[in-house]
Amino acid sequence: MELRYKRIDRSVLESLPVRSAHSHKGTYGKLLCVAGSVGMAGAAYLCAHAAYRAGAGLVRIMTPEENRVILQELLPEAILTTFESSHPDFARIEEAYHWADAAAVGPGLGREAWAKRIVERALLGFPKPLVLDADGLNALALMGTTGLLSQRSAPLIVTPHVGEFSRLSGASIKEIAADVPGYAARFAMEHHCICVLKDAPTAVGLPDGSVFVNTSGNNGMATAGSGDVLTGIIAGLLGQRVEPTDAARLGVWLHGRAGDLAAEKEGYYGLMARHLIEYLPGAMAGKAMRDA
């Protein structure tokens, strides 16, 4: 049976939360980004910065100690909690999960044994909305199981690109690329999660079998760090208590729209992930602030 899908277009801006004139940073949520390994501080930075630019009130980065100075200089607005990469303090990591209203786990996390434990704890023990991306998904593939996804009761959004999805599902990259919406929908139904399958265009599959295909974005966005920015946007929306389905669709469209705005000024060849963050406020323009 031919899959029917809906388009994600500008109308999804209606899901953007309205900002109140009478509010404070706590109003817009506490987001935890478990991201970055030694030599991969940039992934944590891009994810956390994008979350802030998407409107999150407080963003906390959990990352190895080696990234402390880099991240404090790049993003002083973030709360920073570090652990020793050789001997992670899981009690501190547990406290960070308890603190958060939503979490993003995986960007640049690496493939050490401790990363697998962090991912397992997030899936089974974090009772709030979660975005699992990049090395978070690779950890599942290395463990040889996607069963943990179905065991989770709280909202879950997975954001694989085609290569990561291939490692998770066992399907070939060629097969997936030929039917991105179909694979996103089937994976979401099978694992009771929201599947944002990143490609050109990106598809968002829902647990009920429905699927949405994005209409924004361009080939200049095929650059390192672009996925980390998308994870941060979606997670930042979740932190603001946007419904997970809306956060996934809105995040995907805003990400692409920021890329389109960036390409107008920066061109396609020189577009970088940092430009997506820079142009994100313009992508979000048009939503009013209310007085109360």
N, C-alpha and C positions, 0 to 999 in steps of 0.2 A: 504494500500500500504506500502510495506517495505521501511523504511527510508534508504537512502544511505548517507554515510558520508565519509569525507576525514580525513586522519590522520595528526596530527601535529607532525612533526619530526624535525630533525636538520636543514633541509632546510629553516625553518622559520627564522634562523639567518640572512638570507638575508635582513630581515626587520629591523635589528638593525641599528640605524642611524650611519652614518660615522662621526667620530670626526675630526674636522679641527684643524690643528696646529695653526691657527690664529683665536682664539676664546676667549671668556670670559664666566663667569658664566651666564650672561644673555642670551648667545647663546643657552643654554640648558634648558631654561624654568624656570618659577616660578610656583611652585606647592603648593597648599594649602591642608593641611590635617586637617579636622575638626574631631577630634577624642579624645577619652579619657573622662571619667567621674571621679568622686571622687572614688579612689581605682582602677582605670583602666588606669593608666598612661602608663602601658606597651604596651597596644594596640596602643596608639599614637606613642610611641617610635619605635615599630617594623615597623609600616607603614611608618613613615617618614625616618627612617634609610634605609629601603629597597629602597625607592624612590631615596635617594642619591646614594646608591650603584648601582642602575640601570642607573645612569648617569644624574639625574636631577641637574640643576645648582643651584637653590635656593629652599629650602623647608621651608615653614612656617607652624607651628602647631598652630591651634586655639583650646584651651582647657580650662577647668576651672582653676582658680587661684591656687587651691590646688595642681595642678600638676607641678607648675612652677619649684620648686627647683629640683624635681626628673628629669624632662626632661632637664633642663639646665646642670645637671651633666652627664646624660646619653648621650646627643647628643648636645654638644655645638655648632655644626655647624648650627643647625636649628635656624630660626627666631621664636621667641615665642611670641604669643599674647594670653592673657588670659582674662577671664571674670568671674564674680562672679556666681557661680553655682546656687545661689538662685535668682539672678536678672540679667540675661545675658544682656549685652549691645549690642543690635541688630544693632546699628549704627556702632559699631566697627566690628561686624561680616560682615556687608554689605561692609565695606571698604576692608576687607580681600578678599571677593569674587571679588571685583573690581580689586584688585592687581594681582590676579592669572591668569595664562595661562591655568591651568587645576586644578581640585580639586578631592580629595577623601573624602567622607563623610560617617561616620558611625562606624568605628572600636572603640569598647569600649565606644560608646557615651552614653549608658544608655537609660532609657525609661522615663525620666522626660518629662513634658509637653514642655519644651523649646527645647528638642531634636526634637520633631515633627515639631516645627516651623522652626528650622534650616533646616530640610530635605525638607520641603515644599518650603522654599525660594530657596534652591539649585536647586530643580527640575524646578521651575517655573521662577526663576529670574536670574540664572547663565547661561550666553549665550555661555559658552565654554565647552570643554569636561569634563565629570563628571563620576567618579566611585562611585557607591552607594553600600555599603557593610554592613553586620552585623546589628548593631542596626539602621542603616539608613533604612534597609529593614524591620526590626521589627517595626519601627515607622509607615511605610505604613500599615503593617498588623494590628497594633493597631488602626489605623484610619479607617480600614475596606475598604480600596480602593486601587486599583492599577491604577486607572484612571489617576492619576497625571503623570505616566510614559508616557502614550500616548500623553499627552498634551505638552510634552517637545519637542522643535524643535532642540536644540543642541545635539551633540553626547552624548549618555548615555550607560554605561556599568554597568550591575548589576552582583554581584558576590555572589549569595546565596549558602550555602551548602544545603543539602537535607532537613534538618529540617526547615531552613528559607524559602526554596522554598515551603514546605508544608503549612506553615502559610500564605504565599502569595497567593498560587494558590487554596488551599482547597483540593488538592489531598493528599492522604495518603503517608507517607514515603515509605511504601512497594511498592506502585504503581510507585512512582517516581524512586526508586532504580532499578526497573525492566526495565525502559526505559529512562535513563538519556538523551541520545541524542535527543530522540523524544520530551521530555518535554522542553528541552532547545530551540529546534527549534520552537516549537509551541508558547512558551512564547515570544520569540524574535519577531516572526511575529505579534502576537496579540498586543504587546505593543510597537512595532517600536523601539526596543533597541537591544543591544547585550547582550546575557545572557550567563554568564560563570557559569555553574551549576557544583559545586564542588562535586566530588565523586571519586571513583577509577574505571575507569579513569574519568577525568574531560571532559566535553563537552562544546563547544562554539557554541551557536546558533546565527544566523544572521537574520536580518529583512527580508531578501529575502527567508528564509526558508532553506538555506544551513546550514550545521552543521559540526563541526570538532571535532575529538576526540583525546585527547592528548596521547602520547606514553611514556612520561618520568614520573618519580616519583616512590615512593615506600611507603610501609606501615609505615615506620618510621616517615613519615610526618604527620601522624594522631596524632597531638599533639597541645596543646594550642598555639595560636599565629600564626600558619601556614597561616591561611587565611588573617591575618593582613599583613603579608609579601607579599602575592600575590597581595593584593590591592595596596600596596606601589609600587611594581614593575610595575604593569600595569599603575598606575597613573604617575609614574616617566617617563615612555615611552611616555604617552600622553603629558606631559609637554615638552618633546623634539620634539613635533609635529609629532610623529609617527601616522599614520592613525589609527583610533579606532579599525578597524577590525584587523589590524596587531598588534596593542598594546595588544589586548586581546589574540590572538593566541601566540604571542611571549612571553608575560608575563607568560602564563600558562606553556609553554614549559621550559622557563628559571627557573621558580619556581621548576618544577619537576626535571630538570637537576641538579640544585643546591642541591636538596635533594638526588639525586643519588650520586653525588660527596661526599656529607657529609656522607652518609651511608658507603661509602668505608673506611672512616677514623674513624667515630664516632660509627658505628654500627647502627642497626635499633632500638634497645631498648633505647639507650641513646640520640637519635637525638632530638634536640630542635629547636624551631623556629629561635633562634639566629644563629644556624649553617647554616640555609638556606641563611641568609644574608652574613655570612662569606665566603661561597662557591659560591656566586653569580658571582663574577668576573671571576672565573674559568669557570662557565657555559657560560659566554659571550665571552670567549676567541676565537680568530680567526677572529675578525673583524678588518680591517686595519684602520689606521688613514691617512687622506689625507693631502696634503701640503697646500691646499688653499680652 
